[in-house]
Amino acid sequence: MYHVITYDVNTETKEGRRRLRHVAQTCENFGLRVQYSVFECMLNRKQYFQLKTQLLDIIDEKKDSLRLYHIPEPHDEHIEKYGTGNIPDLEGPLII
Protein backbone atom coordinates (compact mmCIF):
# COMPACT_ATOMS: atom_id res chain seq x y z
CA MET A 1 0.00 0.00 0.00
CA TYR A 2 1.10 3.56 -0.73
CA HIS A 3 1.91 5.65 2.37
CA VAL A 4 2.90 9.26 2.98
CA ILE A 5 4.95 9.93 6.11
CA THR A 6 5.26 13.48 7.45
CA TYR A 7 7.00 14.71 10.55
CA ASP A 8 7.86 17.85 12.44
CA VAL A 9 10.57 17.41 15.05
CA ASN A 10 11.35 20.12 17.58
CA THR A 11 15.01 21.03 16.95
CA GLU A 12 15.54 23.59 19.71
CA THR A 13 17.88 21.21 21.52
CA LYS A 14 20.79 19.00 20.52
CA GLU A 15 18.63 15.96 21.33
CA GLY A 16 15.88 17.28 19.03
CA ARG A 17 18.34 17.72 16.16
CA ARG A 18 19.53 14.14 16.75
CA ARG A 19 15.92 12.89 16.66
CA LEU A 20 15.33 14.77 13.39
CA ARG A 21 18.35 13.11 11.74
CA HIS A 22 17.32 9.71 13.06
CA VAL A 23 13.71 10.07 11.82
CA ALA A 24 14.94 11.12 8.36
CA GLN A 25 17.44 8.24 8.16
CA THR A 26 14.77 5.76 9.20
CA CYS A 27 12.33 7.05 6.57
CA GLU A 28 15.06 6.88 3.89
CA ASN A 29 15.31 3.14 4.58
CA PHE A 30 11.66 2.68 3.58
CA GLY A 31 10.82 5.27 0.93
CA LEU A 32 11.70 8.34 -1.08
CA ARG A 33 12.00 11.87 0.27
CA VAL A 34 9.69 14.15 -1.74
CA GLN A 35 10.00 17.23 0.50
CA TYR A 36 12.18 18.04 3.51
CA SER A 37 9.97 16.24 6.03
CA VAL A 38 7.78 14.20 3.69
CA PHE A 39 8.41 10.69 2.42
CA GLU A 40 6.39 8.51 0.07
CA CYS A 41 6.62 4.77 0.57
CA MET A 42 5.21 1.61 -0.97
CA LEU A 43 5.01 -0.77 1.99
CA ASN A 44 3.45 -4.09 2.77
CA ARG A 45 1.80 -4.56 6.17
CA LYS A 46 4.97 -5.89 7.86
CA GLN A 47 7.15 -3.04 6.51
CA TYR A 48 4.56 -0.45 7.57
CA PHE A 49 4.50 -1.73 11.15
CA GLN A 50 8.32 -1.89 11.24
CA LEU A 51 8.56 1.73 10.09
CA LYS A 52 5.83 2.92 12.44
CA THR A 53 7.39 1.13 15.43
CA GLN A 54 10.85 2.53 14.69
CA LEU A 55 9.55 6.09 14.28
CA LEU A 56 7.49 5.95 17.46
CA ASP A 57 10.60 4.79 19.31
CA ILE A 58 12.50 7.86 18.03
CA ILE A 59 10.12 10.78 18.38
CA ASP A 60 9.16 12.58 21.57
CA GLU A 61 5.37 12.66 21.42
CA LYS A 62 5.29 15.68 23.77
CA LYS A 63 7.46 17.77 21.40
CA ASP A 64 7.26 16.23 17.91
CA SER A 65 4.58 15.39 15.37
CA LEU A 66 4.35 12.31 13.15
CA ARG A 67 1.62 11.67 10.57
CA LEU A 68 1.13 8.53 8.52
CA TYR A 69 -1.27 8.67 5.58
CA HIS A 70 -2.56 5.63 3.71
CA ILE A 71 -3.36 6.35 0.04
CA PRO A 72 -5.79 3.86 -1.54
CA GLU A 73 -5.26 2.26 -4.93
CA PRO A 74 -5.03 3.47 -7.57
CA HIS A 75 -2.91 6.01 -5.68
CA ASP A 76 -2.20 8.21 -8.71
CA GLU A 77 -5.90 9.13 -8.78
CA HIS A 78 -5.65 10.47 -5.22
CA ILE A 79 -2.55 12.66 -5.63
CA GLU A 80 -2.43 16.15 -7.13
CA LYS A 81 1.00 17.71 -7.67
CA TYR A 82 1.95 21.24 -8.69
CA GLY A 83 5.33 22.89 -9.06
CA THR A 84 8.72 21.23 -9.18
CA GLY A 85 9.45 17.56 -8.66
CA ASN A 86 7.72 14.48 -9.96
CA ILE A 87 5.45 11.95 -8.31
CA PRO A 88 7.82 9.02 -7.81
CA ASP A 89 7.01 5.61 -9.22
CA LEU A 90 7.51 3.57 -6.06
CA GLU A 91 6.56 0.32 -7.78
CA GLY A 92 9.08 0.63 -10.62
CA PRO A 93 12.84 0.06 -10.49
CA LEU A 94 14.82 2.44 -8.28
CA ILE A 95 17.87 3.91 -9.99
CA ILE A 96 20.38 5.59 -7.69
Biopython code that builds the backbone (N, CA, C, O; Angstrom):
import numpy as np
from Bio.PDB.StructureBuilder import StructureBuilder

atoms = [
    (1, "MET", "N", (0.837, -1.172, 0.000)),
    (1, "MET", "CA", (0.000, 0.000, 0.000)),
    (1, "MET", "C", (0.888, 1.243, 0.000)),
    (1, "MET", "O", (1.993, 1.235, 0.543)),
    (2, "TYR", "N", (0.392, 2.290, -0.607)),
    (2, "TYR", "CA", (1.098, 3.561, -0.732)),
    (2, "TYR", "C", (0.891, 4.376, 0.542)),
    (2, "TYR", "O", (-0.244, 4.545, 0.990)),
    (3, "HIS", "N", (1.981, 4.886, 1.130)),
    (3, "HIS", "CA", (1.915, 5.654, 2.373)),
    (3, "HIS", "C", (2.677, 6.967, 2.210)),
    (3, "HIS", "O", (3.675, 7.041, 1.493)),
    (4, "VAL", "N", (2.191, 7.985, 2.882)),
    (4, "VAL", "CA", (2.899, 9.260, 2.976)),
    (4, "VAL", "C", (3.218, 9.471, 4.449)),
    (4, "VAL", "O", (2.334, 9.402, 5.302)),
    (5, "ILE", "N", (4.484, 9.727, 4.738)),
    (5, "ILE", "CA", (4.947, 9.935, 6.107)),
    (5, "ILE", "C", (5.401, 11.386, 6.230)),
    (5, "ILE", "O", (6.236, 11.849, 5.452)),
    (6, "THR", "N", (4.854, 12.094, 7.201)),
    (6, "THR", "CA", (5.261, 13.479, 7.451)),
    (6, "THR", "C", (5.656, 13.611, 8.915)),
    (6, "THR", "O", (5.131, 12.912, 9.782)),
    (7, "TYR", "N", (6.585, 14.514, 9.171)),
    (7, "TYR", "CA", (7.005, 14.708, 10.550)),
    (7, "TYR", "C", (7.458, 16.144, 10.764)),
    (7, "TYR", "O", (7.877, 16.836, 9.836)),
    (8, "ASP", "N", (7.362, 16.561, 12.004)),
    (8, "ASP", "CA", (7.856, 17.854, 12.439)),
    (8, "ASP", "C", (8.505, 17.615, 13.794)),
    (8, "ASP", "O", (7.820, 17.361, 14.784)),
    (9, "VAL", "N", (9.817, 17.698, 13.829)),
    (9, "VAL", "CA", (10.571, 17.409, 15.046)),
    (9, "VAL", "C", (11.096, 18.723, 15.613)),
    (9, "VAL", "O", (11.690, 19.529, 14.897)),
    (10, "ASN", "N", (10.870, 18.923, 16.898)),
    (10, "ASN", "CA", (11.355, 20.120, 17.580)),
    (10, "ASN", "C", (12.878, 20.066, 17.655)),
    (10, "ASN", "O", (13.441, 19.156, 18.264)),
    (11, "THR", "N", (13.540, 21.035, 17.038)),
    (11, "THR", "CA", (15.008, 21.025, 16.950)),
    (11, "THR", "C", (15.649, 22.123, 17.794)),
    (11, "THR", "O", (16.750, 22.576, 17.482)),
    (12, "GLU", "N", (14.981, 22.551, 18.848)),
    (12, "GLU", "CA", (15.536, 23.595, 19.710)),
    (12, "GLU", "C", (16.695, 23.092, 20.559)),
    (12, "GLU", "O", (17.481, 23.890, 21.069)),
    (13, "THR", "N", (16.807, 21.789, 20.714)),
    (13, "THR", "CA", (17.880, 21.211, 21.524)),
    (13, "THR", "C", (18.735, 20.282, 20.665)),
    (13, "THR", "O", (18.349, 19.888, 19.565)),
    (14, "LYS", "N", (19.903, 19.947, 21.201)),
    (14, "LYS", "CA", (20.786, 19.000, 20.519)),
    (14, "LYS", "C", (20.091, 17.643, 20.366)),
    (14, "LYS", "O", (20.219, 16.990, 19.330)),
    (15, "GLU", "N", (19.367, 17.230, 21.381)),
    (15, "GLU", "CA", (18.626, 15.964, 21.335)),
    (15, "GLU", "C", (17.560, 16.007, 20.239)),
    (15, "GLU", "O", (17.352, 15.012, 19.543)),
    (16, "GLY", "N", (16.887, 17.138, 20.079)),
    (16, "GLY", "CA", (15.878, 17.284, 19.032)),
    (16, "GLY", "C", (16.497, 17.183, 17.641)),
    (16, "GLY", "O", (15.928, 16.553, 16.749)),
    (17, "ARG", "N", (17.653, 17.800, 17.458)),
    (17, "ARG", "CA", (18.338, 17.722, 16.163)),
    (17, "ARG", "C", (18.772, 16.283, 15.869)),
    (17, "ARG", "O", (18.749, 15.846, 14.719)),
    (18, "ARG", "N", (19.166, 15.552, 16.911)),
    (18, "ARG", "CA", (19.528, 14.145, 16.746)),
    (18, "ARG", "C", (18.294, 13.331, 16.351)),
    (18, "ARG", "O", (18.366, 12.478, 15.466)),
    (19, "ARG", "N", (17.163, 13.596, 17.009)),
    (19, "ARG", "CA", (15.922, 12.886, 16.663)),
    (19, "ARG", "C", (15.538, 13.159, 15.209)),
    (19, "ARG", "O", (15.131, 12.246, 14.491)),
    (20, "LEU", "N", (15.667, 14.407, 14.779)),
    (20, "LEU", "CA", (15.332, 14.768, 13.393)),
    (20, "LEU", "C", (16.162, 13.955, 12.404)),
    (20, "LEU", "O", (15.621, 13.392, 11.453)),
    (21, "ARG", "N", (17.467, 13.893, 12.626)),
    (21, "ARG", "CA", (18.350, 13.111, 11.739)),
    (21, "ARG", "C", (17.958, 11.631, 11.750)),
    (21, "ARG", "O", (17.939, 10.976, 10.708)),
    (22, "HIS", "N", (17.651, 11.123, 12.925)),
    (22, "HIS", "CA", (17.320, 9.709, 13.061)),
    (22, "HIS", "C", (15.981, 9.393, 12.375)),
    (22, "HIS", "O", (15.853, 8.350, 11.733)),
    (23, "VAL", "N", (15.000, 10.267, 12.501)),
    (23, "VAL", "CA", (13.714, 10.073, 11.817)),
    (23, "VAL", "C", (13.936, 10.069, 10.303)),
    (23, "VAL", "O", (13.427, 9.194, 9.604)),
    (24, "ALA", "N", (14.690, 11.038, 9.801)),
    (24, "ALA", "CA", (14.942, 11.122, 8.359)),
    (24, "ALA", "C", (15.671, 9.875, 7.853)),
    (24, "ALA", "O", (15.305, 9.324, 6.815)),
    (25, "GLN", "N", (16.690, 9.433, 8.572)),
    (25, "GLN", "CA", (17.438, 8.240, 8.160)),
    (25, "GLN", "C", (16.547, 7.002, 8.154)),
    (25, "GLN", "O", (16.658, 6.158, 7.264)),
    (26, "THR", "N", (15.679, 6.895, 9.130)),
    (26, "THR", "CA", (14.769, 5.758, 9.198)),
    (26, "THR", "C", (13.812, 5.773, 8.004)),
    (26, "THR", "O", (13.583, 4.743, 7.370)),
    (27, "CYS", "N", (13.257, 6.947, 7.705)),
    (27, "CYS", "CA", (12.335, 7.053, 6.567)),
    (27, "CYS", "C", (13.042, 6.749, 5.249)),
    (27, "CYS", "O", (12.445, 6.151, 4.354)),
    (28, "GLU", "N", (14.304, 7.151, 5.119)),
    (28, "GLU", "CA", (15.063, 6.884, 3.894)),
    (28, "GLU", "C", (15.226, 5.386, 3.657)),
    (28, "GLU", "O", (15.387, 4.958, 2.514)),
    (29, "ASN", "N", (15.189, 4.591, 4.711)),
    (29, "ASN", "CA", (15.310, 3.141, 4.577)),
    (29, "ASN", "C", (14.041, 2.499, 4.014)),
    (29, "ASN", "O", (14.059, 1.339, 3.602)),
    (30, "PHE", "N", (12.942, 3.255, 3.997)),
    (30, "PHE", "CA", (11.660, 2.683, 3.585)),
    (30, "PHE", "C", (11.037, 3.356, 2.368)),
    (30, "PHE", "O", (10.156, 2.774, 1.735)),
    (31, "GLY", "N", (11.472, 4.565, 2.025)),
    (31, "GLY", "CA", (10.817, 5.268, 0.931)),
    (31, "GLY", "C", (11.666, 6.368, 0.346)),
    (31, "GLY", "O", (12.877, 6.426, 0.560)),
    (32, "LEU", "N", (11.010, 7.244, -0.401)),
    (32, "LEU", "CA", (11.697, 8.345, -1.079)),
    (32, "LEU", "C", (11.286, 9.682, -0.485)),
    (32, "LEU", "O", (10.102, 9.944, -0.270)),
    (33, "ARG", "N", (12.277, 10.521, -0.222)),
    (33, "ARG", "CA", (12.001, 11.872, 0.269)),
    (33, "ARG", "C", (11.457, 12.696, -0.898)),
    (33, "ARG", "O", (12.083, 12.771, -1.956)),
    (34, "VAL", "N", (10.288, 13.315, -0.700)),
    (34, "VAL", "CA", (9.690, 14.148, -1.736)),
    (34, "VAL", "C", (9.672, 15.617, -1.324)),
    (34, "VAL", "O", (9.532, 16.495, -2.175)),
    (35, "GLN", "N", (9.810, 15.889, -0.047)),
    (35, "GLN", "CA", (10.003, 17.233, 0.500)),
    (35, "GLN", "C", (10.847, 17.056, 1.747)),
    (35, "GLN", "O", (11.131, 15.925, 2.141)),
    (36, "TYR", "N", (11.258, 18.158, 2.381)),
    (36, "TYR", "CA", (12.183, 18.038, 3.509)),
    (36, "TYR", "C", (11.708, 17.053, 4.582)),
    (36, "TYR", "O", (12.499, 16.230, 5.042)),
    (37, "SER", "N", (10.479, 17.117, 4.977)),
    (37, "SER", "CA", (9.969, 16.243, 6.030)),
    (37, "SER", "C", (8.798, 15.392, 5.546)),
    (37, "SER", "O", (7.874, 15.093, 6.304)),
    (38, "VAL", "N", (8.852, 15.010, 4.279)),
    (38, "VAL", "CA", (7.778, 14.202, 3.690)),
    (38, "VAL", "C", (8.407, 13.074, 2.869)),
    (38, "VAL", "O", (9.263, 13.301, 2.014)),
    (39, "PHE", "N", (7.956, 11.859, 3.159)),
    (39, "PHE", "CA", (8.413, 10.689, 2.419)),
    (39, "PHE", "C", (7.214, 9.954, 1.849)),
    (39, "PHE", "O", (6.149, 9.914, 2.465)),
    (40, "GLU", "N", (7.394, 9.373, 0.667)),
    (40, "GLU", "CA", (6.386, 8.515, 0.067)),
    (40, "GLU", "C", (6.964, 7.107, 0.017)),
    (40, "GLU", "O", (8.108, 6.900, -0.388)),
    (41, "CYS", "N", (6.145, 6.143, 0.441)),
    (41, "CYS", "CA", (6.616, 4.769, 0.570)),
    (41, "CYS", "C", (5.583, 3.795, 0.023)),
    (41, "CYS", "O", (4.379, 4.020, 0.151)),
    (42, "MET", "N", (6.052, 2.723, -0.581)),
    (42, "MET", "CA", (5.207, 1.606, -0.967)),
    (42, "MET", "C", (5.582, 0.474, -0.015)),
    (42, "MET", "O", (6.663, -0.105, -0.125)),
    (43, "LEU", "N", (4.683, 0.161, 0.922)),
    (43, "LEU", "CA", (5.008, -0.773, 1.991)),
    (43, "LEU", "C", (3.947, -1.860, 2.111)),
    (43, "LEU", "O", (2.753, -1.609, 1.947)),
    (44, "ASN", "N", (4.405, -3.061, 2.397)),
    (44, "ASN", "CA", (3.452, -4.094, 2.769)),
    (44, "ASN", "C", (3.144, -3.927, 4.265)),
    (44, "ASN", "O", (3.735, -3.073, 4.927)),
    (45, "ARG", "N", (2.243, -4.721, 4.782)),
    (45, "ARG", "CA", (1.803, -4.560, 6.175)),
    (45, "ARG", "C", (2.975, -4.688, 7.162)),
    (45, "ARG", "O", (3.089, -3.892, 8.094)),
    (46, "LYS", "N", (3.828, -5.672, 6.961)),
    (46, "LYS", "CA", (4.966, -5.893, 7.859)),
    (46, "LYS", "C", (5.921, -4.702, 7.828)),
    (46, "LYS", "O", (6.355, -4.238, 8.882)),
    (47, "GLN", "N", (6.255, -4.202, 6.642)),
    (47, "GLN", "CA", (7.150, -3.042, 6.514)),
    (47, "GLN", "C", (6.540, -1.807, 7.169)),
    (47, "GLN", "O", (7.237, -1.046, 7.839)),
    (48, "TYR", "N", (5.231, -1.611, 6.970)),
    (48, "TYR", "CA", (4.558, -0.455, 7.568)),
    (48, "TYR", "C", (4.682, -0.493, 9.092)),
    (48, "TYR", "O", (5.017, 0.519, 9.708)),
    (49, "PHE", "N", (4.417, -1.642, 9.702)),
    (49, "PHE", "CA", (4.496, -1.735, 11.153)),
    (49, "PHE", "C", (5.933, -1.611, 11.654)),
    (49, "PHE", "O", (6.156, -1.088, 12.746)),
    (50, "GLN", "N", (6.911, -2.081, 10.879)),
    (50, "GLN", "CA", (8.322, -1.885, 11.238)),
    (50, "GLN", "C", (8.655, -0.395, 11.256)),
    (50, "GLN", "O", (9.235, 0.109, 12.217)),
    (51, "LEU", "N", (8.283, 0.302, 10.184)),
    (51, "LEU", "CA", (8.563, 1.732, 10.090)),
    (51, "LEU", "C", (7.863, 2.489, 11.214)),
    (51, "LEU", "O", (8.486, 3.300, 11.898)),
    (52, "LYS", "N", (6.600, 2.234, 11.403)),
    (52, "LYS", "CA", (5.830, 2.924, 12.442)),
    (52, "LYS", "C", (6.448, 2.695, 13.825)),
    (52, "LYS", "O", (6.602, 3.640, 14.599)),
    (53, "THR", "N", (6.798, 1.459, 14.131)),
    (53, "THR", "CA", (7.395, 1.131, 15.427)),
    (53, "THR", "C", (8.717, 1.857, 15.618)),
    (53, "THR", "O", (8.973, 2.410, 16.688)),
    (54, "GLN", "N", (9.559, 1.860, 14.588)),
    (54, "GLN", "CA", (10.852, 2.533, 14.690)),
    (54, "GLN", "C", (10.681, 4.037, 14.896)),
    (54, "GLN", "O", (11.373, 4.635, 15.719)),
    (55, "LEU", "N", (9.759, 4.647, 14.147)),
    (55, "LEU", "CA", (9.553, 6.092, 14.277)),
    (55, "LEU", "C", (8.983, 6.464, 15.642)),
    (55, "LEU", "O", (9.383, 7.467, 16.232)),
    (56, "LEU", "N", (8.056, 5.663, 16.139)),
    (56, "LEU", "CA", (7.486, 5.951, 17.459)),
    (56, "LEU", "C", (8.518, 5.784, 18.567)),
    (56, "LEU", "O", (8.412, 6.421, 19.615)),
    (57, "ASP", "N", (9.507, 4.940, 18.344)),
    (57, "ASP", "CA", (10.601, 4.790, 19.312)),
    (57, "ASP", "C", (11.543, 5.992, 19.292)),
    (57, "ASP", "O", (12.233, 6.252, 20.278)),
    (58, "ILE", "N", (11.578, 6.724, 18.183)),
    (58, "ILE", "CA", (12.501, 7.859, 18.030)),
    (58, "ILE", "C", (11.895, 9.161, 18.529)),
    (58, "ILE", "O", (12.528, 9.892, 19.292)),
    (59, "ILE", "N", (10.677, 9.452, 18.102)),
    (59, "ILE", "CA", (10.122, 10.776, 18.376)),
    (59, "ILE", "C", (9.754, 10.944, 19.849)),
    (59, "ILE", "O", (9.564, 9.971, 20.579)),
    (60, "ASP", "N", (9.660, 12.199, 20.256)),
    (60, "ASP", "CA", (9.164, 12.576, 21.572)),
    (60, "ASP", "C", (7.750, 13.087, 21.345)),
    (60, "ASP", "O", (7.568, 14.187, 20.824)),
    (61, "GLU", "N", (6.756, 12.312, 21.725)),
    (61, "GLU", "CA", (5.368, 12.656, 21.416)),
    (61, "GLU", "C", (4.897, 13.930, 22.117)),
    (61, "GLU", "O", (3.849, 14.469, 21.762)),
    (62, "LYS", "N", (5.644, 14.418, 23.098)),
    (62, "LYS", "CA", (5.294, 15.679, 23.769)),
    (62, "LYS", "C", (5.839, 16.888, 23.010)),
    (62, "LYS", "O", (5.393, 18.013, 23.235)),
    (63, "LYS", "N", (6.811, 16.660, 22.103)),
    (63, "LYS", "CA", (7.459, 17.767, 21.402)),
    (63, "LYS", "C", (7.369, 17.669, 19.884)),
    (63, "LYS", "O", (7.466, 18.686, 19.195)),
    (64, "ASP", "N", (7.188, 16.475, 19.356)),
    (64, "ASP", "CA", (7.265, 16.234, 17.912)),
    (64, "ASP", "C", (5.906, 15.799, 17.366)),
    (64, "ASP", "O", (4.993, 15.458, 18.118)),
    (65, "SER", "N", (5.799, 15.821, 16.044)),
    (65, "SER", "CA", (4.582, 15.394, 15.367)),
    (65, "SER", "C", (4.942, 14.399, 14.272)),
    (65, "SER", "O", (5.902, 14.600, 13.527)),
    (66, "LEU", "N", (4.168, 13.331, 14.182)),
    (66, "LEU", "CA", (4.348, 12.314, 13.154)),
    (66, "LEU", "C", (2.975, 12.000, 12.579)),
    (66, "LEU", "O", (2.025, 11.748, 13.320)),
    (67, "ARG", "N", (2.876, 12.017, 11.244)),
    (67, "ARG", "CA", (1.616, 11.675, 10.574)),
    (67, "ARG", "C", (1.892, 10.622, 9.514)),
    (67, "ARG", "O", (2.858, 10.709, 8.756)),
    (68, "LEU", "N", (1.012, 9.620, 9.482)),
    (68, "LEU", "CA", (1.126, 8.534, 8.522)),
    (68, "LEU", "C", (-0.182, 8.479, 7.750)),
    (68, "LEU", "O", (-1.248, 8.264, 8.328)),
    (69, "TYR", "N", (-0.092, 8.674, 6.445)),
    (69, "TYR", "CA", (-1.272, 8.671, 5.583)),
    (69, "TYR", "C", (-1.252, 7.425, 4.708)),
    (69, "TYR", "O", (-0.205, 7.031, 4.193)),
    (70, "HIS", "N", (-2.410, 6.814, 4.547)),
    (70, "HIS", "CA", (-2.565, 5.631, 3.706)),
    (70, "HIS", "C", (-3.351, 6.060, 2.465)),
    (70, "HIS", "O", (-4.490, 6.513, 2.575)),
    (71, "ILE", "N", (-2.748, 5.917, 1.297)),
    (71, "ILE", "CA", (-3.358, 6.347, 0.043)),
    (71, "ILE", "C", (-3.901, 5.114, -0.670)),
    (71, "ILE", "O", (-3.132, 4.214, -1.007)),
    (72, "PRO", "N", (-5.215, 5.055, -0.906)),
    (72, "PRO", "CA", (-5.792, 3.863, -1.540)),
    (72, "PRO", "C", (-5.413, 3.749, -3.013)),
    (72, "PRO", "O", (-5.055, 4.731, -3.664)),
    (73, "GLU", "N", (-5.502, 2.529, -3.510)),
    (73, "GLU", "CA", (-5.257, 2.264, -4.929)),
    (73, "GLU", "C", (-6.473, 2.667, -5.744)),
    (73, "GLU", "O", (-7.590, 2.579, -5.233)),
    (74, "PRO", "N", (-6.316, 3.096, -6.957)),
    (74, "PRO", "CA", (-5.032, 3.473, -7.566)),
    (74, "PRO", "C", (-4.576, 4.814, -7.004)),
    (74, "PRO", "O", (-5.291, 5.811, -7.097)),
    (75, "HIS", "N", (-3.372, 4.829, -6.414)),
    (75, "HIS", "CA", (-2.913, 6.012, -5.683)),
    (75, "HIS", "C", (-2.725, 7.233, -6.568)),
    (75, "HIS", "O", (-2.867, 8.358, -6.088)),
    (76, "ASP", "N", (-2.409, 7.047, -7.850)),
    (76, "ASP", "CA", (-2.199, 8.205, -8.713)),
    (76, "ASP", "C", (-3.488, 9.007, -8.917)),
    (76, "ASP", "O", (-3.428, 10.175, -9.300)),
    (77, "GLU", "N", (-4.643, 8.401, -8.669)),
    (77, "GLU", "CA", (-5.904, 9.129, -8.779)),
    (77, "GLU", "C", (-6.192, 9.974, -7.531)),
    (77, "GLU", "O", (-7.107, 10.797, -7.534)),
    (78, "HIS", "N", (-5.418, 9.770, -6.478)),
    (78, "HIS", "CA", (-5.645, 10.472, -5.219)),
    (78, "HIS", "C", (-4.565, 11.504, -4.920)),
    (78, "HIS", "O", (-4.558, 12.089, -3.837)),
    (79, "ILE", "N", (-3.663, 11.734, -5.849)),
    (79, "ILE", "CA", (-2.552, 12.661, -5.633)),
    (79, "ILE", "C", (-2.604, 13.763, -6.687)),
    (79, "ILE", "O", (-2.667, 13.489, -7.885)),
    (80, "GLU", "N", (-2.576, 15.001, -6.228)),
    (80, "GLU", "CA", (-2.431, 16.149, -7.129)),
    (80, "GLU", "C", (-1.086, 16.784, -6.822)),
    (80, "GLU", "O", (-0.734, 16.939, -5.653)),
    (81, "LYS", "N", (-0.336, 17.150, -7.832)),
    (81, "LYS", "CA", (1.003, 17.710, -7.668)),
    (81, "LYS", "C", (1.154, 18.935, -8.536)),
    (81, "LYS", "O", (0.776, 18.929, -9.708)),
    (82, "TYR", "N", (1.709, 19.991, -7.957)),
    (82, "TYR", "CA", (1.953, 21.236, -8.693)),
    (82, "TYR", "C", (3.356, 21.717, -8.366)),
    (82, "TYR", "O", (3.848, 21.492, -7.261)),
    (83, "GLY", "N", (3.992, 22.366, -9.301)),
    (83, "GLY", "CA", (5.330, 22.885, -9.061)),
    (83, "GLY", "C", (6.397, 21.876, -9.410)),
    (83, "GLY", "O", (6.162, 20.953, -10.189)),
    (84, "THR", "N", (7.568, 22.052, -8.833)),
    (84, "THR", "CA", (8.724, 21.233, -9.179)),
    (84, "THR", "C", (8.632, 19.841, -8.588)),
    (84, "THR", "O", (7.877, 19.600, -7.646)),
    (85, "GLY", "N", (9.402, 18.937, -9.145)),
    (85, "GLY", "CA", (9.453, 17.561, -8.663)),
    (85, "GLY", "C", (8.381, 16.706, -9.316)),
    (85, "GLY", "O", (7.347, 17.204, -9.761)),
    (86, "ASN", "N", (8.649, 15.423, -9.362)),
    (86, "ASN", "CA", (7.725, 14.479, -9.963)),
    (86, "ASN", "C", (7.131, 13.584, -8.895)),
    (86, "ASN", "O", (7.697, 13.450, -7.810)),
    (87, "ILE", "N", (6.003, 12.974, -9.188)),
    (87, "ILE", "CA", (5.452, 11.951, -8.311)),
    (87, "ILE", "C", (6.261, 10.688, -8.579)),
    (87, "ILE", "O", (6.259, 10.187, -9.703)),
    (88, "PRO", "N", (6.953, 10.162, -7.565)),
    (88, "PRO", "CA", (7.820, 9.016, -7.807)),
    (88, "PRO", "C", (7.025, 7.758, -8.089)),
    (88, "PRO", "O", (5.938, 7.555, -7.549)),
    (89, "ASP", "N", (7.582, 6.920, -8.943)),
    (89, "ASP", "CA", (7.005, 5.606, -9.217)),
    (89, "ASP", "C", (7.626, 4.637, -8.225)),
    (89, "ASP", "O", (8.710, 4.106, -8.469)),
    (90, "LEU", "N", (6.950, 4.403, -7.113)),
    (90, "LEU", "CA", (7.505, 3.570, -6.057)),
    (90, "LEU", "C", (7.404, 2.088, -6.368)),
    (90, "LEU", "O", (7.980, 1.266, -5.655)),
    (91, "GLU", "N", (6.684, 1.736, -7.415)),
    (91, "GLU", "CA", (6.557, 0.324, -7.777)),
    (91, "GLU", "C", (7.530, -0.064, -8.888)),
    (91, "GLU", "O", (7.735, -1.251, -9.137)),
    (92, "GLY", "N", (8.123, 0.908, -9.549)),
    (92, "GLY", "CA", (9.076, 0.632, -10.618)),
    (92, "GLY", "C", (10.480, 0.464, -10.073)),
    (92, "GLY", "O", (10.684, 0.554, -8.863)),
    (93, "PRO", "N", (11.457, 0.220, -10.944)),
    (93, "PRO", "CA", (12.836, 0.063, -10.489)),
    (93, "PRO", "C", (13.384, 1.376, -9.928)),
    (93, "PRO", "O", (13.066, 2.455, -10.430)),
    (94, "LEU", "N", (14.189, 1.276, -8.909)),
    (94, "LEU", "CA", (14.816, 2.437, -8.279)),
    (94, "LEU", "C", (16.240, 2.562, -8.793)),
    (94, "LEU", "O", (17.058, 1.662, -8.599)),
    (95, "ILE", "N", (16.532, 3.666, -9.442)),
    (95, "ILE", "CA", (17.866, 3.910, -9.987)),
    (95, "ILE", "C", (18.517, 4.993, -9.136)),
    (95, "ILE", "O", (17.983, 6.092, -8.985)),
    (96, "ILE", "N", (19.673, 4.664, -8.586)),
    (96, "ILE", "CA", (20.378, 5.593, -7.694)),
    (96, "ILE", "C", (21.607, 6.140, -8.386)),
    (96, "ILE", "O", (22.339, 6.940, -7.803)),
]
sb = StructureBuilder()
sb.init_structure("model")
sb.init_model(0)
sb.init_chain("A")
sb.init_seg("    ")
for serial, (resi, resn, name, xyz) in enumerate(atoms, 1):
    if name == "N":
        sb.init_residue(resn, " ", resi, " ")
    sb.init_atom(name, np.array(xyz, "f"), 0.0, 1.0, " ", f" {name:<3s}", serial, name[0])
structure = sb.get_structure()
